Amino acid sequence: MKTKANKPKGGSSRLAASNVSGRGETQFPGILADAKALDVSRVHLWLVLTGRRKSARLAARYEQLKRDATETAK
C-alpha cells in the first residue's frame, strides 16, 4: 500500500505533530439529554446554540428546558 510522502499514516498531521486530542472543554454539558428531551438531534441543537443554524423556536424551547431544570433543582 502506498502512502503520500508528506502525510503520515493513520491520522491528521496537525494532531500527530502535537499531543493534543483536539477536544476542549464541553461547551454545552448535557446536550445529548437536552436534545433527546427536545426531540432533535444533538448536532442540530449544537448548530442552533452556536449560531451556525437559525431556529428561534428551538432556541426558545431550549431556554425553557434549562429554566425548568434550574427551577426544579432549587
mmCIF file of the N, C-alpha and C atoms, coordinates in Angstrom:
data_MODEL
# 
_entry.id   MODEL 
# 
loop_
_atom_site.group_PDB 
_atom_site.id 
_atom_site.type_symbol 
_atom_site.label_atom_id 
_atom_site.label_alt_id 
_atom_site.label_comp_id 
_atom_site.label_asym_id 
_atom_site.label_entity_id 
_atom_site.label_seq_id 
_atom_site.pdbx_PDB_ins_code 
_atom_site.Cartn_x 
_atom_site.Cartn_y 
_atom_site.Cartn_z 
_atom_site.occupancy 
_atom_site.B_iso_or_equiv 
_atom_site.pdbx_formal_charge 
_atom_site.auth_seq_id 
_atom_site.auth_comp_id 
_atom_site.auth_asym_id 
_atom_site.auth_atom_id 
_atom_site.pdbx_PDB_model_num 
ATOM 1   N N  . MET A 1 1  ? 0.828   -1.164 0.000  1.00 0.00 ? 1  MET A N  1 
ATOM 2   C CA . MET A 1 1  ? 0.000   0.000  0.000  1.00 0.00 ? 1  MET A CA 1 
ATOM 3   C C  . MET A 1 1  ? 0.888   1.248  0.000  1.00 0.00 ? 1  MET A C  1 
ATOM 4   N N  . LYS A 1 2  ? 0.624   2.142  -0.906 1.00 0.00 ? 2  LYS A N  1 
ATOM 5   C CA . LYS A 1 2  ? 1.423   3.361  -0.994 1.00 0.00 ? 2  LYS A CA 1 
ATOM 6   C C  . LYS A 1 2  ? 0.760   4.467  -0.176 1.00 0.00 ? 2  LYS A C  1 
ATOM 7   N N  . THR A 1 3  ? 1.600   5.281  0.460  1.00 0.00 ? 3  THR A N  1 
ATOM 8   C CA . THR A 1 3  ? 1.109   6.466  1.158  1.00 0.00 ? 3  THR A CA 1 
ATOM 9   C C  . THR A 1 3  ? 1.856   7.666  0.620  1.00 0.00 ? 3  THR A C  1 
ATOM 10  N N  . LYS A 1 4  ? 1.230   8.809  0.733  1.00 0.00 ? 4  LYS A N  1 
ATOM 11  C CA . LYS A 1 4  ? 1.889   10.025 0.281  1.00 0.00 ? 4  LYS A CA 1 
ATOM 12  C C  . LYS A 1 4  ? 3.040   10.347 1.213  1.00 0.00 ? 4  LYS A C  1 
ATOM 13  N N  . ALA A 1 5  ? 4.119   10.827 0.664  1.00 0.00 ? 5  ALA A N  1 
ATOM 14  C CA . ALA A 1 5  ? 5.328   11.083 1.443  1.00 0.00 ? 5  ALA A CA 1 
ATOM 15  C C  . ALA A 1 5  ? 5.136   12.188 2.479  1.00 0.00 ? 5  ALA A C  1 
ATOM 16  N N  . ASN A 1 6  ? 4.301   13.163 2.184  1.00 0.00 ? 6  ASN A N  1 
ATOM 17  C CA . ASN A 1 6  ? 4.154   14.287 3.100  1.00 0.00 ? 6  ASN A CA 1 
ATOM 18  C C  . ASN A 1 6  ? 3.015   14.111 4.101  1.00 0.00 ? 6  ASN A C  1 
ATOM 19  N N  . LYS A 1 7  ? 2.348   12.972 4.104  1.00 0.00 ? 7  LYS A N  1 
ATOM 20  C CA . LYS A 1 7  ? 1.245   12.758 5.032  1.00 0.00 ? 7  LYS A CA 1 
ATOM 21  C C  . LYS A 1 7  ? 1.506   11.493 5.850  1.00 0.00 ? 7  LYS A C  1 
ATOM 22  N N  . PRO A 1 8  ? 1.529   11.615 7.171  1.00 0.00 ? 8  PRO A N  1 
ATOM 23  C CA . PRO A 1 8  ? 1.782   10.427 7.988  1.00 0.00 ? 8  PRO A CA 1 
ATOM 24  C C  . PRO A 1 8  ? 0.619   9.443  7.925  1.00 0.00 ? 8  PRO A C  1 
ATOM 25  N N  . LYS A 1 9  ? 0.929   8.170  8.125  1.00 0.00 ? 9  LYS A N  1 
ATOM 26  C CA . LYS A 1 9  ? -0.097  7.134  8.134  1.00 0.00 ? 9  LYS A CA 1 
ATOM 27  C C  . LYS A 1 9  ? -0.978  7.260  9.359  1.00 0.00 ? 9  LYS A C  1 
ATOM 28  N N  . GLY A 1 10 ? -2.267  7.018  9.175  1.00 0.00 ? 10 GLY A N  1 
ATOM 29  C CA . GLY A 1 10 ? -3.166  6.845  10.290 1.00 0.00 ? 10 GLY A CA 1 
ATOM 30  C C  . GLY A 1 10 ? -3.630  8.066  11.039 1.00 0.00 ? 10 GLY A C  1 
ATOM 31  N N  . GLY A 1 11 ? -3.512  9.244  10.510 1.00 0.00 ? 11 GLY A N  1 
ATOM 32  C CA . GLY A 1 11 ? -4.062  10.360 11.260 1.00 0.00 ? 11 GLY A CA 1 
ATOM 33  C C  . GLY A 1 11 ? -3.749  11.705 10.663 1.00 0.00 ? 11 GLY A C  1 
ATOM 34  N N  . SER A 1 12 ? -4.249  12.689 11.309 1.00 0.00 ? 12 SER A N  1 
ATOM 35  C CA . SER A 1 12 ? -4.054  14.061 10.879 1.00 0.00 ? 12 SER A CA 1 
ATOM 36  C C  . SER A 1 12 ? -2.658  14.538 11.260 1.00 0.00 ? 12 SER A C  1 
ATOM 37  N N  . SER A 1 13 ? -2.002  15.219 10.346 1.00 0.00 ? 13 SER A N  1 
ATOM 38  C CA . SER A 1 13 ? -0.663  15.718 10.647 1.00 0.00 ? 13 SER A CA 1 
ATOM 39  C C  . SER A 1 13 ? -0.712  16.789 11.723 1.00 0.00 ? 13 SER A C  1 
ATOM 40  N N  . ARG A 1 14 ? -1.808  17.535 11.804 1.00 0.00 ? 14 ARG A N  1 
ATOM 41  C CA . ARG A 1 14 ? -1.949  18.569 12.825 1.00 0.00 ? 14 ARG A CA 1 
ATOM 42  C C  . ARG A 1 14 ? -1.969  17.933 14.207 1.00 0.00 ? 14 ARG A C  1 
ATOM 43  N N  . LEU A 1 15 ? -2.760  16.874 14.367 1.00 0.00 ? 15 LEU A N  1 
ATOM 44  C CA . LEU A 1 15 ? -2.846  16.217 15.658 1.00 0.00 ? 15 LEU A CA 1 
ATOM 45  C C  . LEU A 1 15 ? -1.627  15.340 15.934 1.00 0.00 ? 15 LEU A C  1 
ATOM 46  N N  . ALA A 1 16 ? -1.049  14.782 14.877 1.00 0.00 ? 16 ALA A N  1 
ATOM 47  C CA . ALA A 1 16 ? 0.113   13.930 15.060 1.00 0.00 ? 16 ALA A CA 1 
ATOM 48  C C  . ALA A 1 16 ? 1.327   14.747 15.515 1.00 0.00 ? 16 ALA A C  1 
ATOM 49  N N  . ALA A 1 17 ? 1.396   16.006 15.124 1.00 0.00 ? 17 ALA A N  1 
ATOM 50  C CA . ALA A 1 17 ? 2.532   16.841 15.469 1.00 0.00 ? 17 ALA A CA 1 
ATOM 51  C C  . ALA A 1 17 ? 2.518   17.243 16.941 1.00 0.00 ? 17 ALA A C  1 
ATOM 52  N N  . SER A 1 18 ? 1.347   17.198 17.561 1.00 0.00 ? 18 SER A N  1 
ATOM 53  C CA . SER A 1 18 ? 1.272   17.563 18.970 1.00 0.00 ? 18 SER A CA 1 
ATOM 54  C C  . SER A 1 18 ? 0.554   16.460 19.738 1.00 0.00 ? 18 SER A C  1 
ATOM 55  N N  . ASN A 1 19 ? 0.651   16.498 21.020 1.00 0.00 ? 19 ASN A N  1 
ATOM 56  C CA . ASN A 1 19 ? -0.015  15.507 21.853 1.00 0.00 ? 19 ASN A CA 1 
ATOM 57  C C  . ASN A 1 19 ? -1.365  16.029 22.338 1.00 0.00 ? 19 ASN A C  1 
ATOM 58  N N  . VAL A 1 20 ? -2.092  16.695 21.479 1.00 0.00 ? 20 VAL A N  1 
ATOM 59  C CA . VAL A 1 20 ? -3.385  17.262 21.808 1.00 0.00 ? 20 VAL A CA 1 
ATOM 60  C C  . VAL A 1 20 ? -4.460  16.392 21.175 1.00 0.00 ? 20 VAL A C  1 
ATOM 61  N N  . SER A 1 21 ? -5.486  16.100 21.933 1.00 0.00 ? 21 SER A N  1 
ATOM 62  C CA . SER A 1 21 ? -6.548  15.241 21.410 1.00 0.00 ? 21 SER A CA 1 
ATOM 63  C C  . SER A 1 21 ? -7.458  15.992 20.451 1.00 0.00 ? 21 SER A C  1 
ATOM 64  N N  . GLY A 1 22 ? -7.422  17.331 20.468 1.00 0.00 ? 22 GLY A N  1 
ATOM 65  C CA . GLY A 1 22 ? -8.285  18.099 19.593 1.00 0.00 ? 22 GLY A CA 1 
ATOM 66  C C  . GLY A 1 22 ? -9.596  18.485 20.258 1.00 0.00 ? 22 GLY A C  1 
ATOM 67  N N  . ARG A 1 23 ? -9.794  18.059 21.497 1.00 0.00 ? 23 ARG A N  1 
ATOM 68  C CA . ARG A 1 23 ? -11.027 18.382 22.211 1.00 0.00 ? 23 ARG A CA 1 
ATOM 69  C C  . ARG A 1 23 ? -10.735 19.396 23.295 1.00 0.00 ? 23 ARG A C  1 
ATOM 70  N N  . GLY A 1 24 ? -11.662 20.318 23.447 1.00 0.00 ? 24 GLY A N  1 
ATOM 71  C CA . GLY A 1 24 ? -11.528 21.314 24.502 1.00 0.00 ? 24 GLY A CA 1 
ATOM 72  C C  . GLY A 1 24 ? -12.564 21.058 25.575 1.00 0.00 ? 24 GLY A C  1 
ATOM 73  N N  . GLU A 1 25 ? -12.917 22.099 26.283 1.00 0.00 ? 25 GLU A N  1 
ATOM 74  C CA . GLU A 1 25 ? -13.941 21.980 27.313 1.00 0.00 ? 25 GLU A CA 1 
ATOM 75  C C  . GLU A 1 25 ? -15.294 21.758 26.658 1.00 0.00 ? 25 GLU A C  1 
ATOM 76  N N  . THR A 1 26 ? -16.186 21.121 27.386 1.00 0.00 ? 26 THR A N  1 
ATOM 77  C CA . THR A 1 26 ? -17.533 20.892 26.888 1.00 0.00 ? 26 THR A CA 1 
ATOM 78  C C  . THR A 1 26 ? -18.280 22.218 26.872 1.00 0.00 ? 26 THR A C  1 
ATOM 79  N N  . GLN A 1 27 ? -18.767 22.606 25.705 1.00 0.00 ? 27 GLN A N  1 
ATOM 80  C CA . GLN A 1 27 ? -19.483 23.864 25.585 1.00 0.00 ? 27 GLN A CA 1 
ATOM 81  C C  . GLN A 1 27 ? -20.860 23.797 26.217 1.00 0.00 ? 27 GLN A C  1 
ATOM 82  N N  . PHE A 1 28 ? -21.552 22.696 25.998 1.00 0.00 ? 28 PHE A N  1 
ATOM 83  C CA . PHE A 1 28 ? -22.925 22.560 26.447 1.00 0.00 ? 28 PHE A CA 1 
ATOM 84  C C  . PHE A 1 28 ? -23.093 21.230 27.178 1.00 0.00 ? 28 PHE A C  1 
ATOM 85  N N  . PRO A 1 29 ? -22.766 21.201 28.471 1.00 0.00 ? 29 PRO A N  1 
ATOM 86  C CA . PRO A 1 29 ? -22.908 19.957 29.225 1.00 0.00 ? 29 PRO A CA 1 
ATOM 87  C C  . PRO A 1 29 ? -24.356 19.466 29.180 1.00 0.00 ? 29 PRO A C  1 
ATOM 88  N N  . GLY A 1 30 ? -24.539 18.181 28.971 1.00 0.00 ? 30 GLY A N  1 
ATOM 89  C CA . GLY A 1 30 ? -25.883 17.608 28.942 1.00 0.00 ? 30 GLY A CA 1 
ATOM 90  C C  . GLY A 1 30 ? -26.614 17.792 27.634 1.00 0.00 ? 30 GLY A C  1 
ATOM 91  N N  . ILE A 1 31 ? -25.903 18.165 26.577 1.00 0.00 ? 31 ILE A N  1 
ATOM 92  C CA . ILE A 1 31 ? -26.558 18.459 25.299 1.00 0.00 ? 31 ILE A CA 1 
ATOM 93  C C  . ILE A 1 31 ? -27.266 17.239 24.717 1.00 0.00 ? 31 ILE A C  1 
ATOM 94  N N  . LEU A 1 32 ? -26.733 16.051 24.954 1.00 0.00 ? 32 LEU A N  1 
ATOM 95  C CA . LEU A 1 32 ? -27.372 14.853 24.414 1.00 0.00 ? 32 LEU A CA 1 
ATOM 96  C C  . LEU A 1 32 ? -28.730 14.622 25.068 1.00 0.00 ? 32 LEU A C  1 
ATOM 97  N N  . ALA A 1 33 ? -28.794 14.719 26.390 1.00 0.00 ? 33 ALA A N  1 
ATOM 98  C CA . ALA A 1 33 ? -30.069 14.557 27.099 1.00 0.00 ? 33 ALA A CA 1 
ATOM 99  C C  . ALA A 1 33 ? -31.041 15.677 26.727 1.00 0.00 ? 33 ALA A C  1 
ATOM 100 N N  . ASP A 1 34 ? -30.513 16.888 26.582 1.00 0.00 ? 34 ASP A N  1 
ATOM 101 C CA . ASP A 1 34 ? -31.364 18.016 26.191 1.00 0.00 ? 34 ASP A CA 1 
ATOM 102 C C  . ASP A 1 34 ? -31.943 17.802 24.795 1.00 0.00 ? 34 ASP A C  1 
ATOM 103 N N  . ALA A 1 35 ? -31.120 17.336 23.877 1.00 0.00 ? 35 ALA A N  1 
ATOM 104 C CA . ALA A 1 35 ? -31.581 17.086 22.508 1.00 0.00 ? 35 ALA A CA 1 
ATOM 105 C C  . ALA A 1 35 ? -32.667 16.009 22.493 1.00 0.00 ? 35 ALA A C  1 
ATOM 106 N N  . LYS A 1 36 ? -32.476 14.965 23.301 1.00 0.00 ? 36 LYS A N  1 
ATOM 107 C CA . LYS A 1 36 ? -33.496 13.912 23.379 1.00 0.00 ? 36 LYS A CA 1 
ATOM 108 C C  . LYS A 1 36 ? -34.798 14.457 23.943 1.00 0.00 ? 36 LYS A C  1 
ATOM 109 N N  . ALA A 1 37 ? -34.697 15.286 24.972 1.00 0.00 ? 37 ALA A N  1 
ATOM 110 C CA . ALA A 1 37 ? -35.893 15.873 25.582 1.00 0.00 ? 37 ALA A CA 1 
ATOM 111 C C  . ALA A 1 37 ? -36.628 16.786 24.601 1.00 0.00 ? 37 ALA A C  1 
ATOM 112 N N  . LEU A 1 38 ? -35.877 17.443 23.733 1.00 0.00 ? 38 LEU A N  1 
ATOM 113 C CA . LEU A 1 38 ? -36.464 18.352 22.750 1.00 0.00 ? 38 LEU A CA 1 
ATOM 114 C C  . LEU A 1 38 ? -36.820 17.652 21.440 1.00 0.00 ? 38 LEU A C  1 
ATOM 115 N N  . ASP A 1 39 ? -36.498 16.365 21.349 1.00 0.00 ? 39 ASP A N  1 
ATOM 116 C CA . ASP A 1 39 ? -36.777 15.540 20.166 1.00 0.00 ? 39 ASP A CA 1 
ATOM 117 C C  . ASP A 1 39 ? -36.102 16.084 18.905 1.00 0.00 ? 39 ASP A C  1 
ATOM 118 N N  . VAL A 1 40 ? -34.825 16.454 19.067 1.00 0.00 ? 40 VAL A N  1 
ATOM 119 C CA . VAL A 1 40 ? -33.999 16.878 17.927 1.00 0.00 ? 40 VAL A CA 1 
ATOM 120 C C  . VAL A 1 40 ? -32.663 16.162 18.043 1.00 0.00 ? 40 VAL A C  1 
ATOM 121 N N  . SER A 1 41 ? -31.875 16.220 17.002 1.00 0.00 ? 41 SER A N  1 
ATOM 122 C CA . SER A 1 41 ? -30.553 15.590 17.067 1.00 0.00 ? 41 SER A CA 1 
ATOM 123 C C  . SER A 1 41 ? -29.599 16.488 17.849 1.00 0.00 ? 41 SER A C  1 
ATOM 124 N N  . ARG A 1 42 ? -28.582 15.867 18.423 1.00 0.00 ? 42 ARG A N  1 
ATOM 125 C CA . ARG A 1 42 ? -27.566 16.608 19.161 1.00 0.00 ? 42 ARG A CA 1 
ATOM 126 C C  . ARG A 1 42 ? -26.870 17.614 18.254 1.00 0.00 ? 42 ARG A C  1 
ATOM 127 N N  . VAL A 1 43 ? -26.603 17.206 17.036 1.00 0.00 ? 43 VAL A N  1 
ATOM 128 C CA . VAL A 1 43 ? -25.899 18.081 16.094 1.00 0.00 ? 43 VAL A CA 1 
ATOM 129 C C  . VAL A 1 43 ? -26.756 19.297 15.746 1.00 0.00 ? 43 VAL A C  1 
ATOM 130 N N  . HIS A 1 44 ? -28.040 19.079 15.499 1.00 0.00 ? 44 HIS A N  1 
ATOM 131 C CA . HIS A 1 44 ? -28.927 20.203 15.171 1.00 0.00 ? 44 HIS A CA 1 
ATOM 132 C C  . HIS A 1 44 ? -28.984 21.183 16.339 1.00 0.00 ? 44 HIS A C  1 
ATOM 133 N N  . LEU A 1 45 ? -29.134 20.664 17.557 1.00 0.00 ? 45 LEU A N  1 
ATOM 134 C CA . LEU A 1 45 ? -29.183 21.538 18.724 1.00 0.00 ? 45 LEU A CA 1 
ATOM 135 C C  . LEU A 1 45 ? -27.876 22.303 18.872 1.00 0.00 ? 45 LEU A C  1 
ATOM 136 N N  . TRP A 1 46 ? -26.744 21.623 18.692 1.00 0.00 ? 46 TRP A N  1 
ATOM 137 C CA . TRP A 1 46 ? -25.445 22.289 18.796 1.00 0.00 ? 46 TRP A CA 1 
ATOM 138 C C  . TRP A 1 46 ? -25.305 23.392 17.740 1.00 0.00 ? 46 TRP A C  1 
ATOM 139 N N  . LEU A 1 47 ? -25.740 23.110 16.528 1.00 0.00 ? 47 LEU A N  1 
ATOM 140 C CA . LEU A 1 47 ? -25.658 24.116 15.463 1.00 0.00 ? 47 LEU A CA 1 
ATOM 141 C C  . LEU A 1 47 ? -26.484 25.357 15.807 1.00 0.00 ? 47 LEU A C  1 
ATOM 142 N N  . VAL A 1 48 ? -27.653 25.150 16.386 1.00 0.00 ? 48 VAL A N  1 
ATOM 143 C CA . VAL A 1 48 ? -28.501 26.279 16.777 1.00 0.00 ? 48 VAL A CA 1 
ATOM 144 C C  . VAL A 1 48 ? -27.854 27.050 17.926 1.00 0.00 ? 48 VAL A C  1 
ATOM 145 N N  . LEU A 1 49 ? -27.356 26.342 18.925 1.00 0.00 ? 49 LEU A N  1 
ATOM 146 C CA . LEU A 1 49 ? -26.768 27.003 20.085 1.00 0.00 ? 49 LEU A CA 1 
ATOM 147 C C  . LEU A 1 49 ? -25.497 27.775 19.754 1.00 0.00 ? 49 LEU A C  1 
ATOM 148 N N  . THR A 1 50 ? -24.756 27.320 18.758 1.00 0.00 ? 50 THR A N  1 
ATOM 149 C CA . THR A 1 50 ? -23.525 28.016 18.377 1.00 0.00 ? 50 THR A CA 1 
ATOM 150 C C  . THR A 1 50 ? -23.765 29.082 17.306 1.00 0.00 ? 50 THR A C  1 
ATOM 151 N N  . GLY A 1 51 ? -25.006 29.201 16.835 1.00 0.00 ? 51 GLY A N  1 
ATOM 152 C CA . GLY A 1 51 ? -25.333 30.234 15.850 1.00 0.00 ? 51 GLY A CA 1 
ATOM 153 C C  . GLY A 1 51 ? -25.030 29.862 14.415 1.00 0.00 ? 51 GLY A C  1 
ATOM 154 N N  . ARG A 1 52 ? -24.682 28.626 14.173 1.00 0.00 ? 52 ARG A N  1 
ATOM 155 C CA . ARG A 1 52 ? -24.393 28.192 12.803 1.00 0.00 ? 52 ARG A CA 1 
ATOM 156 C C  . ARG A 1 52 ? -25.673 27.899 12.031 1.00 0.00 ? 52 ARG A C  1 
ATOM 157 N N  . ARG A 1 53 ? -26.765 27.713 12.764 1.00 0.00 ? 53 ARG A N  1 
ATOM 158 C CA . ARG A 1 53 ? -28.069 27.480 12.151 1.00 0.00 ? 53 ARG A CA 1 
ATOM 159 C C  . ARG A 1 53 ? -29.080 28.279 12.959 1.00 0.00 ? 53 ARG A C  1 
ATOM 160 N N  . LYS A 1 54 ? -30.099 28.818 12.291 1.00 0.00 ? 54 LYS A N  1 
ATOM 161 C CA . LYS A 1 54 ? -31.101 29.626 12.975 1.00 0.00 ? 54 LYS A CA 1 
ATOM 162 C C  . LYS A 1 54 ? -32.374 28.822 13.186 1.00 0.00 ? 54 LYS A C  1 
ATOM 163 N N  . SER A 1 55 ? -32.854 28.831 14.412 1.00 0.00 ? 55 SER A N  1 
ATOM 164 C CA . SER A 1 55 ? -34.139 28.243 14.756 1.00 0.00 ? 55 SER A CA 1 
ATOM 165 C C  . SER A 1 55 ? -34.606 28.903 16.041 1.00 0.00 ? 55 SER A C  1 
ATOM 166 N N  . ALA A 1 56 ? -35.372 29.959 15.902 1.00 0.00 ? 56 ALA A N  1 
ATOM 167 C CA . ALA A 1 56 ? -35.853 30.706 17.065 1.00 0.00 ? 56 ALA A CA 1 
ATOM 168 C C  . ALA A 1 56 ? -36.729 29.821 17.945 1.00 0.00 ? 56 ALA A C  1 
ATOM 169 N N  . ARG A 1 57 ? -37.516 28.958 17.326 1.00 0.00 ? 57 ARG A N  1 
ATOM 170 C CA . ARG A 1 57 ? -38.406 28.097 18.097 1.00 0.00 ? 57 ARG A CA 1 
ATOM 171 C C  . ARG A 1 57 ? -37.615 27.104 18.944 1.00 0.00 ? 57 ARG A C  1 
ATOM 172 N N  . LEU A 1 58 ? -36.589 26.474 18.361 1.00 0.00 ? 58 LEU A N  1 
ATOM 173 C CA . LEU A 1 58 ? -35.773 25.526 19.123 1.00 0.00 ? 58 LEU A CA 1 
ATOM 174 C C  . LEU A 1 58 ? -34.990 26.245 20.217 1.00 0.00 ? 58 LEU A C  1 
ATOM 175 N N  . ALA A 1 59 ? -34.459 27.416 19.924 1.00 0.00 ? 59 ALA A N  1 
ATOM 176 C CA . ALA A 1 59 ? -33.715 28.177 20.926 1.00 0.00 ? 59 ALA A CA 1 
ATOM 177 C C  . ALA A 1 59 ? -34.622 28.526 22.110 1.00 0.00 ? 59 ALA A C  1 
ATOM 178 N N  . ALA A 1 60 ? -35.864 28.903 21.834 1.00 0.00 ? 60 ALA A N  1 
ATOM 179 C CA . ALA A 1 60 ? -36.808 29.233 22.899 1.00 0.00 ? 60 ALA A CA 1 
ATOM 180 C C  . ALA A 1 60 ? -37.158 27.989 23.718 1.00 0.00 ? 60 ALA A C  1 
ATOM 181 N N  . ARG A 1 61 ? -37.369 26.865 23.047 1.00 0.00 ? 61 ARG A N  1 
ATOM 182 C CA . ARG A 1 61 ? -37.675 25.617 23.744 1.00 0.00 ? 61 ARG A CA 1 
ATOM 183 C C  . ARG A 1 61 ? -36.502 25.188 24.621 1.00 0.00 ? 61 ARG A C  1 
ATOM 184 N N  . TYR A 1 62 ? -35.270 25.367 24.139 1.00 0.00 ? 62 TYR A N  1 
ATOM 185 C CA . TYR A 1 62 ? -34.070 25.024 24.897 1.00 0.00 ? 62 TYR A CA 1 
ATOM 186 C C  . TYR A 1 62 ? -33.963 25.901 26.151 1.00 0.00 ? 62 TYR A C  1 
ATOM 187 N N  . GLU A 1 63 ? -34.174 27.199 25.986 1.00 0.00 ? 63 GLU A N  1 
ATOM 188 C CA . GLU A 1 63 ? -34.117 28.112 27.125 1.00 0.00 ? 63 GLU A CA 1 
ATOM 189 C C  . GLU A 1 63 ? -35.159 27.740 28.175 1.00 0.00 ? 63 GLU A C  1 
ATOM 190 N N  . GLN A 1 64 ? -36.364 27.394 27.736 1.00 0.00 ? 64 GLN A N  1 
ATOM 191 C CA . GLN A 1 64 ? -37.418 26.987 28.664 1.00 0.00 ? 64 GLN A CA 1 
ATOM 192 C C  . GLN A 1 64 ? -37.034 25.694 29.388 1.00 0.00 ? 64 GLN A C  1 
ATOM 193 N N  . LEU A 1 65 ? -36.450 24.757 28.667 1.00 0.00 ? 65 LEU A N  1 
ATOM 194 C CA . LEU A 1 65 ? -35.997 23.496 29.265 1.00 0.00 ? 65 LEU A CA 1 
ATOM 195 C C  . LEU A 1 65 ? -34.969 23.772 30.355 1.00 0.00 ? 65 LEU A C  1 
ATOM 196 N N  . LYS A 1 66 ? -34.024 24.655 30.092 1.00 0.00 ? 66 LYS A N  1 
ATOM 197 C CA . LYS A 1 66 ? -32.990 24.983 31.066 1.00 0.00 ? 66 LYS A CA 1 
ATOM 198 C C  . LYS A 1 66 ? -33.579 25.724 32.263 1.00 0.00 ? 66 LYS A C  1 
ATOM 199 N N  . ARG A 1 67 ? -34.539 26.624 32.019 1.00 0.00 ? 67 ARG A N  1 
ATOM 200 C CA . ARG A 1 67 ? -35.199 27.333 33.123 1.00 0.00 ? 67 ARG A CA 1 
ATOM 201 C C  . ARG A 1 67 ? -35.941 26.353 34.026 1.00 0.00 ? 67 ARG A C  1 
ATOM 202 N N  . ASP A 1 68 ? -36.666 25.419 33.396 1.00 0.00 ? 68 ASP A N  1 
ATOM 203 C CA . ASP A 1 68 ? -37.419 24.427 34.155 1.00 0.00 ? 68 ASP A CA 1 
ATOM 204 C C  . ASP A 1 68 ? -36.481 23.547 34.984 1.00 0.00 ? 68 ASP A C  1 
ATOM 205 N N  . ALA A 1 69 ? -35.350 23.170 34.399 1.00 0.00 ? 69 ALA A N  1 
ATOM 206 C CA . ALA A 1 69 ? -34.381 22.325 35.096 1.00 0.00 ? 69 ALA A CA 1 
ATOM 207 C C  . ALA A 1 69 ? -33.778 23.070 36.284 1.00 0.00 ? 69 ALA A C  1 
ATOM 208 N N  . THR A 1 70 ? -33.538 24.368 36.129 1.00 0.00 ? 70 THR A N  1 
ATOM 209 C CA . THR A 1 70 ? -32.976 25.173 37.208 1.00 0.00 ? 70 THR A CA 1 
ATOM 210 C C  . THR A 1 70 ? -33.989 25.316 38.345 1.00 0.00 ? 70 THR A C  1 
ATOM 211 N N  . GLU A 1 71 ? -35.252 25.531 37.989 1.00 0.00 ? 71 GLU A N  1 
ATOM 212 C CA . GLU A 1 71 ? -36.297 25.711 38.998 1.00 0.00 ? 71 GLU A CA 1 
ATOM 213 C C  . GLU A 1 71 ? -36.538 24.428 39.787 1.00 0.00 ? 71 GLU A C  1 
ATOM 214 N N  . THR A 1 72 ? -36.493 23.266 39.128 1.00 0.00 ? 72 THR A N  1 
ATOM 215 C CA . THR A 1 72 ? -36.721 22.014 39.833 1.00 0.00 ? 72 THR A CA 1 
ATOM 216 C C  . THR A 1 72 ? -35.512 21.615 40.681 1.00 0.00 ? 72 THR A C  1 
ATOM 217 N N  . ALA A 1 73 ? -34.341 22.149 40.356 1.00 0.00 ? 73 ALA A N  1 
ATOM 218 C CA . ALA A 1 73 ? -33.136 21.834 41.119 1.00 0.00 ? 73 ALA A CA 1 
ATOM 219 C C  . ALA A 1 73 ? -33.086 22.609 42.437 1.00 0.00 ? 73 ALA A C  1 
ATOM 220 N N  . LYS A 1 74 ? -33.874 23.676 42.540 1.00 0.00 ? 74 LYS A N  1 
ATOM 221 C CA . LYS A 1 74 ? -33.855 24.507 43.760 1.00 0.00 ? 74 LYS A CA 1 
ATOM 222 C C  . LYS A 1 74 ? -34.643 23.864 44.870 1.00 0.00 ? 74 LYS A C  1 
# 
